[in-house]
């Protein structure tokens, strides 16, 4: 039997250099890159969602980037079906896969079988949403009782995450505690990029990224996206969309929008780092002060 090519998943905080490491690793492996991120799904917002540019695309083939319009709802169910098809086809063709994990939930959708074979029950969702508004502690208690491992990994203050976790249990209970077991659709290696204790450097990178996005035309990008129609609920959740729409509507100054974007991005990075520490079986590789080439070389040594 032919050797199964590797699936390597990278996870780390935003602005940590994960995309650069993924690109270098893809070159070393001869791999394609699958981007597991809910916001990079949106065409028309490449700057704001940090999609790979022309230079990166000339060096590696990317999947699941810019596959939806900003007027469409993007869900983990839609993404999961697409991701499984992509990974199955690449492995069948003998092509290694580097999964660039921007979202924990979407990374899990690639590595595990979440069982999202059909859309969630809308009536059940309305009940859950109503209960979250009235008594969120009851849903948290239900999730802890039904899937304590899942409850330990997600943000229990985030109603959307709690509700989606409960919906996944309704669809396929037996799979939920195996999402990180390596017993899902494919064997994989999970690598967490560790910034170490120098959080000030990460803050600086985040601030520079936001400034760079604005300098490259993020405001004009959002303005163009709005001309095609109202943005979907999920597209509007991308960091910067709400703030830049407020600038376009005369409700915020550009400097105020930039400050809010930086604050939201730093909060996202903190959540990602907290979530990363709870990943079972992840190999942690330090990235502080190191080049993407050096980090990718370390990852390669793990799977070589």
Secondary structure, DSSP 4 states (H G I P E B T S, - for coil): -PPPPPEEEEE--TTSSHHHHHHHHHHHHT-EEEEE-SSTTBTT-TTTTT---HHHHHHS-EESSS-B-TTS---HHHHHHHHHHHHHHHHHTT--EEEEESSHHHHHHHHS-----S---HHHHHHHHHHHHHHHHHHHHHHHHH-HHHHHHS-TT-HHHHHHHHHHHHHHGGGGGGTTTT-SSS--EEEEEE-TT-HHHHHHHHHHHHHHHHHTTHHHHHHHHHHTSPPPTTGGGSTTHHHHHHHHTTSS-HHHHHHHHHHHHHHHHHHHHHHHHT-TTPEEEE-TT--HHHHHHHHHHHH-
